[in-house]
Amino acid sequence: MLCVVSSSTRIQAQNERQVQTTNEPREYIETVQKATFGYFWDFAHPISGMAAERTATPNIVTTGGTGFGVMSIVVASNRQWIKREEAVNHLIKIASFLKKADRFHGAWSHWLDGRTGKVVPFGMYDNGGDLVETAYLMNGLLVARKYFDKENQQEKLLRKQITELWETVEWDWYASRGDNYLYWHWSPNYDWKMNMPIRGYNECLITYVLALSSPTHSIKPNVYQNTWKKSDFYKNGNDYLGYNLPLGFAKGGPLFFAHYSYLSLDSRLMEDEDANYWKQNLAHTLINYEHCVKDGKKEFDYSAENWGLTASDDYNFYDAHSPTNDNGTISPTAALSSFPYTPFAAFQAMRYLYLKKGNQLFNKYGFYDAYNNQKNWYSNQYLAIDQGPIVVMMENYRSGLLWKLGESMEELQKGLSLMGIKKPNYPTGFYMYLPKQIYQGVELMVHPDKSTYILDFAVKGNEPIEISILNELSEKNIIVASKSFSNGIHQVGFKAKNGIYKALIKQGNSTVEAKLILK
């Protein structure tokens, strides 16, 4: 049976969810994703409803982590882990608290006291507005405003509250110094003392998307060009471990760069003159993976199942771990939040960490923040900024829920347009894949919710296409007979035995192929 799904597939309503066939991968994924969501629900601050920075400091709530948590609540409502009306009431509590909390030209601080809404300094001079954390928070709230679209009193109230918060963030104030830069921080006590322009490339892209699209306090597009792109670490273009990296630091930096801004932004649909953002994120993920598998020190005990370097706690407290800053600390959020990019590698890591390390690493709210094999050190903490992307990005792999919402949000699409980021015009072929260097092929696993392999492809032009797969004996199985598709990206489901295959897509006289390793 074939199932063709376009990128514009409608979000399935809460009461239309189909009963899923049980299988082992789905059970593992559901267990981990649902447990991780509990951090934002069961451990939510009782007064503010916001997410605690970490389990050790329950009264210090975090703005950015709460934004990730808001999107996790959208996921939980859609999956019926909680009732829709419970989700709405909880979000109304958060929005009501944020309205009364300390704000600095509309921006919130990195940390707040969950009891009072007063700022909790993040550092010596960091006791005012944090525009990047505000962007993460506001992005989550805007996603919730889009999802909770019913015309009952509570959902209308929630949308009204979020709109008021959105329209009172003064993004333009943070670009008001006269130097054509957008700044990360401002303090009423220390003014611009932090002096940090928001330069690329890193985790902050969503800040510009929102700052440019604000209906009341937008910045000018040239501020984006002058601050984000005129940076010593914006363009890259080098090859690392067999993968070309268009943007950013050597070997990509910590893996959260590929997560935070892409919780609601579908990078498959993003391209400008400097990068295709899907290829950027996929290459970044594979470089991180290949470093662990090939270049990691033996005593770190890395493997194809034990990989993932990003910012997290470690035995020295906290660090931004990456291939160029590697002390042997594995952070579960790195691999688990990469499910959309490398599903099989992410699943292997999740299963390994659960089965082999779970006695010390997995508890009530999912995986603890990190562990280090060489030091025999295991975190006993959960961090909001690491738990949130797990729930959201696992969902984007499973259903594309947040990406579909983001694609339909005028605010996000307007901001991207003003940044010069457009939908790619992919040629007919298998646009999503970069072969793993170890196999020179693409690993696919059966989709846990659809019980078929999913083949992603793009179509350009009006000519019909044929998609087929060949096994090692060159036996051909046509999975899409001659058929016309709209221009854009598509998916087709198919069933086959494990093994090595060649996928072919034929259009007219042109044929594109990809090597598949079906797991």
PyMOL commands that set and color helices and strands:
alter all, ss='L'
color gray80, all
select helices_A, chain A and resi 14-16+24-41+63-78+84-100+131-147+153-167+171-175+205-213+221-229+250-252+255-258+260-262+267-269+277-295+298-300+332-336+343-356+358-361+384-398+401-407+410-418
alter helices_A, ss='H'
color red, helices_A
select strands_A, chain A and resi 4-6+60-62+111-113+119-120+129-130+185-186+235-240+243-247+311-314+317-320+329-330+362-363+366-367+371-372+377-378+442-444+453-459+465-470+476-483+488-494+499-507+510-518
alter strands_A, ss='S'
color yellow, strands_A
deselect
rebuild
show_as cartoon
